[in-house]
């Protein structure tokens, strides 16, 4: 579900997300050194690297959850800020931690999101997303009764049930079994086909190969390689 009312054909000429000279320091620690990134609708850029490489910092800046120390981060030509109503309405985020309301069922979590984003035909769309994420049988369950993989599927469902032009995901494959990881790749390719821009951080070379148009490898906050999945993952010795 791309942002309601958008015409995908009109959004393919200029980058939806544009980062220029973006860096981030926390005190004396340089978490991210200056880098540029353009992300167009219908494409996926995967960030690859070990924990502490700067992937999550870059995702927080790209989604407006953090601000760069230097450089500019623009979404649709405006500064990226999650408090900006337009950014909040068009950017969906799947973080690296599970945050849920313990007293709300799976369906109630999704209903809350559809109300916040004024989703049309919300109940039918919720049914579709629950089926897509293999959660239909857990619609009335509370988060505390779900497995770690089911909780991860709920986080993905929460992003899918709302309008979005940019989907930002921090290691969405974590806690998923091999079959669910295959379905995740199918989902992200479907998002691209629908005109959604995808920015993904991952440890899994197979996922990056399956969905990314471009891979940026990070180490200690610096870009060490950038190019197609074959170029970057092959250069890192991670491609068969």
Buried (B, 14 or more C-beta within 10 A) or exposed (E): BBBEEBEBEEBEEEBBBBBBEBBBBEEEEBBBBBBEBBBBBBBBBBBBBEEEBBBBBBBBBBBBBBBBBEBEBBBBEEEBBEEBEEBBBBBBBBBBEBEBEEEBBBBBBBBBBBEEBEBEEBEEBBBBBBEBBBBBEBBEBBBEEBEEBBBBBBBBBBBBBBBBBBBBBBBBBBBBEEEBBBBBBEBBBEBBEBBBBBBBBBBBBBBBBBBBBBBBBBBBBBBBBBBEBEBBBBBBEBBE
